[in-house]
Amino acid sequence: MPEPSRSKELPVSLLTDPVMIEACQARDFGRIFQLVKARAGIYPSMVARRCDLTPSRVGEVIAGRRQLLHMDVIERISDGLRIPGHMLGLARRSWETPASLMAKPREPAEAPATAVKSLGAGLPGADVDSILALAAEHDLSLSTLDALHSSIADYWRRDDEHGGETLRPAVVGQLRYVVGLLKEQRPAPLRTGLHSIAAELARLTGWTYFDARQYNQARAYFTESLGLARAIDDRQFMANVLACMSLQATYEDKPGDALALVTSAQDQAREAAGTTPRVLAMLAMREAFAHAALGNRGATHTAISEAHGQFGRISTGDPDPAWVAYSDEPKLIVDTGIAHGRLGEAVLAEPLIADALRREHRTNHRGRAFHAFWLARTQLQRGKLDEACHTAIDALAPAAAVSSQRVGGHLREFYEQLEPFRREPAAVAFESRLRETLPRQVNGSPRP
């Protein structure tokens, strides 16, 4: 049944009510949803539609069985219910400013005409590139495929170190190149190899968009990757892509989707010939994440046990796919800690994340920053304010070294959780270092 036509704005009397103000400051969304139902006639099903949440999730929040912590979700609630940003500790929302008062972006300083003319003047145009590509002979061999696989391995390494934002144009360009090669007749082994490489490049592109929190674009490339893997019946790689999509669904606060996607991934992996214990361990941990997002404590613990059981069966001679090599023991330990952390089991989570962080490779800037902020959050949950702030300060250097909106989101979540302790010396020291290292995270940045 369509939602009745009504103003999107909440009544001024509600927005100025001390009870509503207090609920917003505490981000008590259960109370907020109850108030908008009672005072504005916006029922849970309408809240779900406006905020891109599932009705069951809204019901769990109202019943007190679920908390909403992700910044993406909080922003969607602010925009969907028209709660001014400052009430929820957010930057001013775009809809709060009338169009007539919107500041016009400053025109960039005009470069000298001669400089603009000469820039790239010696390069052929895109149409000439296309003509030359058609005329070129593509003498493909297995060594060519090996070279492309090496490029992908290098892309992943650089993505860990620096993030995928500047990497993406090169990856997309290579993806288009490989898709172009697939349009020509090839012997079966080469054609299968090209499909595999195109699937990997599409997944990597999707991952860079996911890390930038551009979820629609990420989903499009993940779906393309899934289709490419399906064309050659590579069920293990299909499972890998579905696991990526499951992880993204947890970030979008769609845990039901996350569980459905990872369950499908496990089905694909079980049907594949030669699926290794390392792959099954990775998928079991993604299942644990989905259950934890749903608040299913028992199912989360069962999935964690399954992940550790599969990992214990790993042998040095296993034919692991290259794309699962990252799933080593420190990764298993830190993911176990994060799954416990999602359940609010900070006592279990803290030592696991701390142990894995000590063993993490120094060049993996995104992983170190991401896991350090998780550690800081668990320490804060345990009342260890000084330790939490010290851990978060250590995370700022790797966070600044990598371009990752996902890491930025976790940093902002920790910063918001420090609000009750803002005047404490440790929190003051963290904020001071944050302003020096990543000032945009404090002063407000555009929504990714």
ABEGO torsion letter per residue (X at the ends): XBBBBBBABBBAAAAABAAAAAAAAAGBAAAAAAAAAAAAGBBAAAAAAAAGBBAAAAAAAAAGABBBABAAAAAAAAAAAGBBAAAAGBBBBAAABBAAABBBBBBBBBBBAAAAAABGAABBBAAAAAAAAAABBBBBBAAAAAAAAAAAAAAAAAAAAAEAAAAAAAAAAAAAAAAAAAABBBBAAAAAAAAAAAAAAAAAAAAAAAAAGBAAAAAAAAAAAAAAAAAAGBAAAAAAAAAAAAAAAAAAGBAAAAAAAAAAAAAAAAABBGBBAAAAAAAAAAAAAAAAAAGBAAAAAAAAAAAAAAAAABBAABBBBAAAAABBAAAAAAAAAAAAAAAGBAAAAAAAAAAAAAABBAABAAAAAAAAAAAAAAAAAAGBAAAAAAAAAAAAAAAAABBBAAAAAAAAAAAAAAAAAAABAAAAAAAAAAAAABAAAAAEBBBX
